Amino acid sequence: MRRRDFIAGVGGAAAAAWPRAVRAQQSGRMRLVGALIFGTEADRLNRQYTAALSVSLEKVGWIEGRNLRTEIRFGGGNAVMTRTYAAELVSLAPDVIVGQGGPATRALQQETQSIPIVFVAAGDVLALRIVTSLSHPEGNATGITNNFASFGGKWLELLKEAAPRLAAVAILFKPEAGTADLYLASIETASGALGVTTQRAPYRDSGEIERVIGAFAAEPNRGLIVLPPIPIPEHREVIDQLAVRHRLPIICASKYYAANGGLISYGSDIVKQFQQAASYVDRILRGAKPGDLPVQYPTKIELVINLKAARTIGLEIPPALLLRADEVIE
């Protein structure tokens, strides 16, 4: 995506929500900021992320076409394409690159040890060895991240609470993303205490999703855990259709997925993380080093429940769980 598309993606509502910066404009040369998004350009969620970054940079004085140029690439949920675009962005010699997700961040780190990287929603960055310290990140990367490995067990607990008769879950993940191992251990540990069996369900395309869920759902009282990163739209559509057909409750980390088909989400707001990331991009453009900027974790983890999705699969959510929800979608 080129910079004119980036501007168009912001949209009127987002622009209205964030007024133009009132501080003095930056002097000197035009600065170049790259961004590597692991998912697809067509995904509405990813457009929200890039819009949040753009309007937040504008708020602190970095105006597209005036003192800022942006170059954005989308990996399409494909590890090979993500690595290709990481190399392309690094070849442009930007002042800083924003990487969304663990796979994109690792791909950037493989290409450069000097260009500053600000990651967003990269998962457990210590476990992934993206950084070796949260307070003083070594190397050229820092940022705002989201999920701890222990979240896996929490997702299973919440799904069991929502569907008390739950007997087995399939854990859906894309192997090439390289993040599943962070969550699998805690899910499988929790499964013993909850009396729920687990089945690992790696997939590479829609056909594999259909086969694995179709076979898994042959027995009653089944559910799905969809691991980060969020599947691309065509895969989400297949998962949602199969969940309705087989009456399978779904839990994931993304509130945006829960709001558009999934049943429950438990995680942080990635749009807000992109807004926070803009402050780190701003500080780096002003001379800060990544090692001087501690890794930030979200201050709030949100539980979102979609009652429309629950009704579609014939599930009644327990009132006690609804009372704990940060957001209930009717």
C-alpha angles and dihedrals in degrees: 000000000000126000096264089058090047091056092046090052093062093075131199097276094054092045091051091051093056114045120210117278115269096198119099117281119258115260127219133039128357109268123222122217122184128198130195116197117191095212134060130295091230093059111107090212092059091049088055090053095051091044091054091052093048098049092043091053089049090053091060093047106271105126121189110244093010107066100341136063121187132201118191129187129186120211093204092227087291121124095208093050090046091055090047092053092044089059091046093052093047090051088061089062096225122188091239137354127214114214120197115206134001096278093052093045093050091047090054092048090054089056102044139021094178110046109084114250124201110195127203127197092354096152122228097355094187093053090045089049092233087133132010096209132033097202097044110019112205120220125017104312136087135137149118120314138178129200131058120207089247090066088083092070091045091054090055093047092052093046090051090049091050092047107027093184091059109136104169140015133201113217108216119202142146108240096209091062087071096210104098096091090064091067106026096077095053092044092052092045091053092046092068094053092046097045093238123133120219134214122193109227112188116180138184103184143009092271092059091049091054093048097047096044093042092055094040095050094056088096124059129253097037130148142182134236111196109202125212139297094065111248119255115264097263090053093045089053092054093046092050094048092050092046090056093044093051097031094240121166113225131205126186141157098252120087089197091059091047090051091053107044110320119104103222137009130190115185146077131299107264093193088061089049090057089051089052091046089060089065090056091047088051093051092048091050087054092053108275119140121230090238090061092057114075120221110260127215122198117271092215132045111198130213111206124184124192108209092183089060090046092054091048091060094037096249124145111208113221111252092233090060092047090053090057094050119111090208132016117196112210 
